[in-house]
Structures are given as C-alpha cells and as structure tokens.
Amino acid sequence: MIRYSLKCAEGHSFDSWFQSAAAYDKLAVAGLVSCAVCGSEKVEKAIMAPRVRPGRKAVSSVGEAESPDAAQPSNSHEPAAPAQTQGALSAPASEMEKAIQELRKKVEENSDYVGKDFVSQARAMHLGDAPARAIHGEARPEEAKSLIEDGVPVLPLPFGPARKTN
C-alpha cells in the first residue's frame, strides 16, 4: 500500500491510499481518482516529504526513551505546521471538510447502509414493492442515471462509504 498526498484543480489537499504506484496511475488515467472535498476529477500528486521513522532512542508514543536532541531547539528552516493540521490525520482541515463530516454523521445516523444493493432497494421502494425508509449505499454512475431517469429520488453524496480496514 502507498499513501499519496493529492491536490485537485480547485486547490483542495487530501491524502489517499492506493494498492501500488501503478494502481494509482491506472486509476488516474481512467478518471477514477477524484477530490475528496469537491469531487473534481482533475487531481494530481502533491509534493510529499518522505516518511522517516525515528531511531530506537527517540521518543516513542508512550514516552519510553528520550532522544538526546529532543530538548534542543530545531535549527530547521521549515515553517511550523499550523495548529489545525497537527494531531490526527483524519481531522478535517477546512470548513468544507467539517461540513462534509457533519453530513456524513447525519446520513449514517438517520439512514440504513445497504451497500451495493442500493439500486435494487431504491427501485423496490419507489415501485412500492418494499416499505419506504431512508437508505444510502453504492451505485455505479450509469445505475444512478437510470434511477433518476425512472423518477426514483436519489442524490449523490460528497463522500464514499466508510470502509473498515483489517
């Protein structure tokens, strides 16, 4: 797995994981890499710093050891990271990301996730073959277009499904 820092044509920055560098290239050429904030398909890799692991004597996450340089001020000429970006990688950095995160929370609390069965369940509810309820799930673009053409009230969400890893 490889993580890339990405940037869309609108200036939104976000990270995404890919199976390999070749997998990213293949998805990007096919137009399947899109901005996590605005959905733009004009996405490119942003400049990234390599991930460097600290030595064995550096401060660990539980504070077991201390690096001899830990108390020394940094002579680096790099600017300090803004306070809002420090901490968890999944914390939203902009107002738009916060709004999308809040929307995700409301959708997940007030509807049932039906996964790839979304199209058949939405159509069944529209035809009266299944009881009406709030659902969200996954549909290919051509399936969503077919639902809309048939008068089924659907709306694309600005986020993908929450997937569990491992």
DRENPA-3360 file (N, C-alpha, C; in nm, 2 decimals, always signed):
BEGIN
1 = MIRYSLKC = +0.08/-0.12/+0.00/+0.00/+0.00/+0.00/+0.09/+0.12/+0.00 ~ +0.04/+0.23/-0.07/+0.11/+0.35/-0.07/+0.01/+0.47/-0.05 ~ +0.06/+0.57/+0.02/-0.03/+0.68/+0.05/+0.03/+0.80/-0.03 ~ -0.06/+0.87/-0.10/-0.02/+0.99/-0.17/-0.09/+1.11/-0.12 ~ -0.02/+1.22/-0.11/-0.09/+1.35/-0.09/-0.13/+1.40/-0.22 ~ -0.26/+1.43/-0.23/-0.32/+1.47/-0.36/-0.37/+1.61/-0.35 ~ -0.39/+1.68/-0.47/-0.44/+1.81/-0.48/-0.52/+1.82/-0.60 ~ -0.64/+1.88/-0.59/-0.73/+1.90/-0.70/-0.71/+2.03/-0.77;
9 = AEGHSFDS = -0.77/+2.05/-0.88/-0.76/+2.18/-0.96/-0.82/+2.30/-0.88 ~ -0.91/+2.27/-0.78/-0.97/+2.37/-0.70/-0.88/+2.41/-0.58 ~ -0.77/+2.34/-0.56/-0.67/+2.37/-0.45/-0.70/+2.29/-0.33 ~ -0.79/+2.19/-0.33/-0.82/+2.11/-0.21/-0.70/+2.01/-0.19 ~ -0.65/+1.99/-0.07/-0.55/+1.89/-0.05/-0.61/+1.78/+0.04 ~ -0.57/+1.65/+0.00/-0.62/+1.54/+0.08/-0.52/+1.42/+0.05 ~ -0.53/+1.32/+0.14/-0.45/+1.20/+0.12/-0.54/+1.08/+0.08 ~ -0.48/+0.99/+0.01/-0.55/+0.87/-0.02/-0.45/+0.75/-0.04;
17 = WFQSAAAY = -0.50/+0.63/-0.01/-0.41/+0.51/-0.01/-0.44/+0.44/-0.14 ~ -0.34/+0.38/-0.20/-0.35/+0.30/-0.32/-0.27/+0.17/-0.31 ~ -0.31/+0.07/-0.38/-0.25/-0.06/-0.37/-0.10/-0.05/-0.41 ~ -0.07/+0.03/-0.51/+0.06/+0.05/-0.56/+0.07/+0.18/-0.64 ~ +0.19/+0.22/-0.68/+0.21/+0.33/-0.76/+0.14/+0.31/-0.90 ~ +0.16/+0.19/-0.95/+0.10/+0.15/-1.08/-0.06/+0.16/-1.07 ~ -0.11/+0.11/-0.95/-0.26/+0.12/-0.93/-0.31/+0.26/-0.94 ~ -0.23/+0.35/-0.87/-0.27/+0.49/-0.88/-0.27/+0.54/-1.02;
25 = DKLAVAGL = -0.16/+0.52/-1.09/-0.15/+0.56/-1.23/-0.27/+0.51/-1.32 ~ -0.30/+0.39/-1.30/-0.41/+0.32/-1.38/-0.54/+0.39/-1.34 ~ -0.57/+0.41/-1.21/-0.70/+0.48/-1.17/-0.70/+0.63/-1.22 ~ -0.59/+0.69/-1.21/-0.58/+0.84/-1.25/-0.61/+0.85/-1.40 ~ -0.55/+0.76/-1.49/-0.57/+0.77/-1.63/-0.72/+0.74/-1.66 ~ -0.78/+0.65/-1.59/-0.92/+0.61/-1.61/-1.02/+0.72/-1.56 ~ -0.96/+0.82/-1.49/-1.05/+0.93/-1.43/-1.12/+0.88/-1.31 ~ -1.07/+0.78/-1.24/-1.14/+0.73/-1.12/-1.08/+0.79/-0.99;
33 = VSCAVCGS = -0.99/+0.88/-1.00/-0.94/+0.95/-0.88/-1.00/+1.08/-0.87 ~ -1.08/+1.11/-0.77/-1.15/+1.24/-0.76/-1.12/+1.30/-0.62 ~ -1.14/+1.43/-0.61/-1.12/+1.51/-0.49/-1.22/+1.47/-0.38 ~ -1.17/+1.45/-0.26/-1.25/+1.41/-0.15/-1.34/+1.52/-0.10 ~ -1.31/+1.64/-0.14/-1.38/+1.76/-0.09/-1.49/+1.80/-0.20 ~ -1.45/+1.82/-0.32/-1.54/+1.88/-0.42/-1.58/+1.78/-0.53 ~ -1.51/+1.66/-0.54/-1.54/+1.56/-0.64/-1.48/+1.59/-0.77 ~ -1.39/+1.69/-0.79/-1.33/+1.72/-0.91/-1.24/+1.60/-0.95;
41 = EKVEKAIM = -1.24/+1.56/-1.08/-1.15/+1.45/-1.13/-1.02/+1.50/-1.18 ~ -0.99/+1.63/-1.17/-0.86/+1.69/-1.20/-0.78/+1.69/-1.08 ~ -0.72/+1.58/-1.05/-0.64/+1.55/-0.93/-0.49/+1.52/-0.97 ~ -0.40/+1.57/-0.90/-0.26/+1.53/-0.92/-0.19/+1.51/-0.79 ~ -0.08/+1.44/-0.79/+0.00/+1.42/-0.67/+0.06/+1.55/-0.63 ~ +0.06/+1.57/-0.50/+0.12/+1.69/-0.44/+0.26/+1.66/-0.39 ~ +0.34/+1.76/-0.37/+0.48/+1.73/-0.32/+0.46/+1.67/-0.18 ~ +0.54/+1.57/-0.16/+0.53/+1.50/-0.03/+0.67/+1.49/+0.03;
49 = APRVRPGR = +0.68/+1.49/+0.16/+0.80/+1.46/+0.23/+0.81/+1.31/+0.26 ~ +0.92/+1.25/+0.25/+0.93/+1.10/+0.28/+0.90/+1.08/+0.43 ~ +0.84/+0.97/+0.46/+0.82/+0.93/+0.60/+0.94/+0.87/+0.65 ~ +1.00/+0.93/+0.75/+1.12/+0.88/+0.81/+1.09/+0.84/+0.96 ~ +1.12/+0.72/+0.99/+1.10/+0.67/+1.12/+1.21/+0.71/+1.22 ~ +1.18/+0.74/+1.34/+1.28/+0.79/+1.44/+1.37/+0.67/+1.48 ~ +1.49/+0.70/+1.52/+1.57/+0.59/+1.57/+1.52/+0.53/+1.70 ~ +1.58/+0.42/+1.74/+1.53/+0.35/+1.86/+1.53/+0.43/+1.99;
57 = KAVSSVGE = +1.62/+0.52/+2.00/+1.63/+0.60/+2.12/+1.55/+0.73/+2.12 ~ +1.47/+0.75/+2.01/+1.39/+0.87/+2.00/+1.26/+0.85/+2.09 ~ +1.19/+0.95/+2.11/+1.07/+0.95/+2.20/+0.97/+0.86/+2.13 ~ +0.92/+0.76/+2.20/+0.81/+0.68/+2.14/+0.68/+0.74/+2.18 ~ +0.57/+0.68/+2.13/+0.44/+0.73/+2.15/+0.40/+0.71/+2.30 ~ +0.47/+0.63/+2.37/+0.44/+0.61/+2.52/+0.55/+0.68/+2.60 ~ +0.64/+0.74/+2.54/+0.75/+0.82/+2.61/+0.85/+0.73/+2.68 ~ +0.88/+0.62/+2.62/+0.98/+0.52/+2.69/+1.12/+0.57/+2.69;
65 = AESPDAAQ = +1.17/+0.64/+2.59/+1.30/+0.68/+2.58/+1.30/+0.83/+2.53 ~ +1.41/+0.90/+2.55/+1.42/+1.03/+2.50/+1.54/+1.05/+2.41 ~ +1.52/+1.11/+2.30/+1.63/+1.14/+2.21/+1.72/+1.25/+2.27 ~ +1.85/+1.24/+2.26/+1.94/+1.34/+2.31/+1.92/+1.47/+2.25 ~ +1.86/+1.48/+2.13/+1.83/+1.60/+2.07/+1.69/+1.66/+2.09 ~ +1.61/+1.58/+2.17/+1.47/+1.62/+2.19/+1.46/+1.75/+2.26 ~ +1.55/+1.79/+2.35/+1.53/+1.91/+2.42/+1.60/+2.03/+2.35 ~ +1.67/+2.00/+2.24/+1.74/+2.11/+2.17/+1.64/+2.18/+2.07;
73 = PSNSHEPA = +1.65/+2.31/+2.06/+1.57/+2.38/+1.96/+1.61/+2.33/+1.82 ~ +1.51/+2.33/+1.74/+1.54/+2.29/+1.60/+1.60/+2.41/+1.52 ~ +1.70/+2.37/+1.44/+1.77/+2.47/+1.35/+1.71/+2.46/+1.21 ~ +1.60/+2.39/+1.20/+1.53/+2.38/+1.07/+1.48/+2.51/+1.02 ~ +1.48/+2.53/+0.89/+1.43/+2.65/+0.84/+1.28/+2.62/+0.79 ~ +1.23/+2.51/+0.82/+1.09/+2.47/+0.77/+0.99/+2.54/+0.87 ~ +0.89/+2.60/+0.81/+0.79/+2.66/+0.90/+0.71/+2.56/+0.98 ~ +0.67/+2.60/+1.10/+0.59/+2.51/+1.18/+0.46/+2.48/+1.12;
81 = APAQTQGA = +0.41/+2.36/+1.14/+0.28/+2.33/+1.08/+0.17/+2.40/+1.15 ~ +0.06/+2.45/+1.09/-0.05/+2.52/+1.15/-0.11/+2.43/+1.26 ~ -0.16/+2.49/+1.36/-0.22/+2.41/+1.47/-0.33/+2.32/+1.43 ~ -0.41/+2.36/+1.33/-0.52/+2.28/+1.29/-0.48/+2.15/+1.22 ~ -0.36/+2.14/+1.16/-0.32/+2.02/+1.09/-0.25/+1.92/+1.18 ~ -0.21/+1.97/+1.30/-0.14/+1.88/+1.39/-0.24/+1.78/+1.46 ~ -0.20/+1.66/+1.49/-0.28/+1.57/+1.55/-0.33/+1.46/+1.46 ~ -0.45/+1.41/+1.47/-0.50/+1.30/+1.39/-0.50/+1.34/+1.24;
89 = LSAPASEM = -0.46/+1.24/+1.16/-0.46/+1.27/+1.02/-0.61/+1.28/+0.96 ~ -0.70/+1.22/+1.03/-0.84/+1.22/+0.98/-0.92/+1.34/+1.03 ~ -0.86/+1.43/+1.10/-0.93/+1.55/+1.14/-0.95/+1.64/+1.02 ~ -1.07/+1.70/+1.01/-1.10/+1.79/+0.89/-1.01/+1.92/+0.91 ~ -0.96/+1.96/+0.79/-0.87/+2.08/+0.80/-0.95/+2.21/+0.76 ~ -1.06/+2.20/+0.68/-1.13/+2.32/+0.64/-1.27/+2.31/+0.68 ~ -1.34/+2.43/+0.66/-1.48/+2.43/+0.69/-1.56/+2.34/+0.60 ~ -1.52/+2.32/+0.48/-1.59/+2.23/+0.38/-1.58/+2.09/+0.43;
97 = EKAIQELR = -1.46/+2.05/+0.47/-1.44/+1.92/+0.52/-1.52/+1.89/+0.65 ~ -1.53/+1.99/+0.74/-1.61/+1.98/+0.86/-1.76/+1.96/+0.82 ~ -1.80/+2.04/+0.73/-1.94/+2.03/+0.68/-1.97/+1.89/+0.62 ~ -1.88/+1.84/+0.54/-1.90/+1.70/+0.49/-1.90/+1.60/+0.60 ~ -1.81/+1.62/+0.69/-1.80/+1.52/+0.81/-1.93/+1.52/+0.88 ~ -1.99/+1.64/+0.91/-2.12/+1.65/+0.98/-2.23/+1.59/+0.89 ~ -2.23/+1.61/+0.76/-2.33/+1.55/+0.68/-2.32/+1.40/+0.68 ~ -2.20/+1.35/+0.68/-2.18/+1.20/+0.68/-2.24/+1.15/+0.81;
105 = KKVEENSD = -2.21/+1.22/+0.92/-2.26/+1.17/+1.05/-2.41/+1.17/+1.05 ~ -2.48/+1.27/+1.00/-2.63/+1.27/+1.00/-2.68/+1.17/+0.91 ~ -2.62/+1.15/+0.79/-2.67/+1.04/+0.70/-2.66/+0.91/+0.76 ~ -2.54/+0.88/+0.83/-2.52/+0.75/+0.89/-2.61/+0.72/+1.01 ~ -2.65/+0.83/+1.08/-2.73/+0.81/+1.20/-2.88/+0.80/+1.15 ~ -2.92/+0.85/+1.04/-3.06/+0.86/+1.00/-3.10/+0.77/+0.88 ~ -3.01/+0.69/+0.84/-3.04/+0.60/+0.73/-2.97/+0.47/+0.74 ~ -3.01/+0.37/+0.67/-2.95/+0.24/+0.67/-2.86/+0.23/+0.55;
113 = YVGKDFVS = -2.74/+0.18/+0.58/-2.64/+0.15/+0.47/-2.67/+0.02/+0.41 ~ -2.70/+0.02/+0.28/-2.74/-0.11/+0.21/-2.63/-0.15/+0.11 ~ -2.52/-0.08/+0.10/-2.41/-0.12/+0.02/-2.44/-0.12/-0.13 ~ -2.39/-0.23/-0.20/-2.41/-0.24/-0.34/-2.55/-0.28/-0.38 ~ -2.64/-0.31/-0.28/-2.78/-0.34/-0.30/-2.87/-0.21/-0.31 ~ -2.80/-0.10/-0.31/-2.87/+0.03/-0.31/-2.97/+0.04/-0.43 ~ -2.93/+0.01/-0.55/-3.01/+0.03/-0.67/-3.14/-0.05/-0.66 ~ -3.12/-0.18/-0.63/-3.24/-0.26/-0.63/-3.34/-0.22/-0.51;
121 = QARAMHLG = -3.28/-0.19/-0.40/-3.37/-0.15/-0.29/-3.44/-0.01/-0.31 ~ -3.37/+0.08/-0.37/-3.43/+0.21/-0.40/-3.54/+0.20/-0.50 ~ -3.51/+0.11/-0.60/-3.62/+0.09/-0.71/-3.74/+0.02/-0.65 ~ -3.71/-0.08/-0.56/-3.82/-0.16/-0.50/-3.91/-0.06/-0.41 ~ -3.85/+0.03/-0.34/-3.92/+0.12/-0.26/-4.00/+0.22/-0.35 ~ -3.94/+0.26/-0.45/-4.01/+0.35/-0.55/-4.13/+0.29/-0.61 ~ -4.12/+0.16/-0.64/-4.23/+0.08/-0.70/-4.34/+0.04/-0.60 ~ -4.31/+0.05/-0.47/-4.40/+0.01/-0.37/-4.38/-0.14/-0.33;
129 = DAPARAIH = -4.28/-0.21/-0.38/-4.25/-0.35/-0.35/-4.18/-0.36/-0.22 ~ -4.13/-0.26/-0.16/-4.07/-0.26/-0.03/-4.11/-0.14/+0.05 ~ -4.12/-0.15/+0.18/-4.15/-0.03/+0.26/-4.05/+0.08/+0.25 ~ -4.10/+0.20/+0.24/-4.01/+0.32/+0.23/-3.93/+0.34/+0.36 ~ -3.81/+0.37/+0.34/-3.72/+0.41/+0.45/-3.60/+0.48/+0.40 ~ -3.53/+0.55/+0.48/-3.41/+0.62/+0.44/-3.29/+0.52/+0.42 ~ -3.23/+0.52/+0.30/-3.12/+0.43/+0.28/-3.00/+0.51/+0.21 ~ -2.88/+0.46/+0.22/-2.77/+0.51/+0.15/-2.69/+0.39/+0.11;
137 = GEARPEEA = -2.61/+0.40/+0.00/-2.53/+0.29/-0.05/-2.45/+0.33/-0.17 ~ -2.42/+0.23/-0.25/-2.33/+0.25/-0.36/-2.40/+0.21/-0.49 ~ -2.37/+0.30/-0.59/-2.43/+0.27/-0.73/-2.33/+0.32/-0.83 ~ -2.32/+0.25/-0.94/-2.23/+0.29/-1.05/-2.30/+0.41/-1.12 ~ -2.23/+0.50/-1.18/-2.29/+0.62/-1.24/-2.40/+0.59/-1.34 ~ -2.39/+0.48/-1.42/-2.50/+0.45/-1.51/-2.62/+0.40/-1.44 ~ -2.60/+0.33/-1.32/-2.71/+0.28/-1.25/-2.79/+0.40/-1.18 ~ -2.71/+0.50/-1.13/-2.77/+0.62/-1.07/-2.85/+0.70/-1.17;
145 = KSLIEDGV = -2.79/+0.71/-1.29/-2.86/+0.78/-1.40/-2.99/+0.71/-1.44 ~ -2.99/+0.58/-1.44/-3.11/+0.50/-1.47/-3.22/+0.53/-1.37 ~ -3.18/+0.53/-1.24/-3.27/+0.56/-1.13/-3.34/+0.69/-1.15 ~ -3.25/+0.79/-1.18/-3.30/+0.93/-1.19/-3.40/+0.94/-1.31 ~ -3.36/+0.87/-1.43/-3.45/+0.87/-1.54/-3.58/+0.80/-1.52 ~ -3.59/+0.71/-1.42/-3.71/+0.64/-1.39/-3.79/+0.71/-1.28 ~ -3.74/+0.83/-1.24/-3.81/+0.91/-1.14/-3.78/+0.87/-0.99 ~ -3.68/+0.79/-0.97/-3.65/+0.75/-0.83/-3.57/+0.86/-0.77;
153 = PVLPLPFG = -3.62/+0.92/-0.66/-3.55/+1.03/-0.60/-3.42/+0.98/-0.53 ~ -3.30/+1.01/-0.59/-3.17/+0.98/-0.54/-3.08/+1.10/-0.54 ~ -2.98/+1.10/-0.46/-2.89/+1.22/-0.45/-2.75/+1.17/-0.43 ~ -2.65/+1.21/-0.51/-2.51/+1.17/-0.48/-2.46/+1.23/-0.35 ~ -2.39/+1.16/-0.28/-2.33/+1.21/-0.15/-2.18/+1.25/-0.18 ~ -2.14/+1.35/-0.11/-2.00/+1.40/-0.13/-1.89/+1.32/-0.06 ~ -1.92/+1.20/-0.02/-1.83/+1.11/+0.05/-1.86/+0.97/+0.01 ~ -1.75/+0.88/+0.02/-1.77/+0.74/-0.01/-1.81/+0.67/+0.12;
161 = PARKTN = -1.83/+0.54/+0.10/-1.87/+0.46/+0.22/-1.76/+0.45/+0.32 ~ -1.79/+0.44/+0.44/-1.69/+0.42/+0.55/-1.65/+0.27/+0.54 ~ -1.53/+0.24/+0.51/-1.49/+0.10/+0.50/-1.39/+0.07/+0.61 ~ -1.41/-0.05/+0.66/-1.33/-0.10/+0.77/-1.20/-0.16/+0.71 ~ -1.09/-0.13/+0.77/-0.96/-0.19/+0.72/-0.92/-0.30/+0.82 ~ -0.87/-0.40/+0.77/-0.82/-0.52/+0.85/-0.93/-0.57/+0.93;
% end
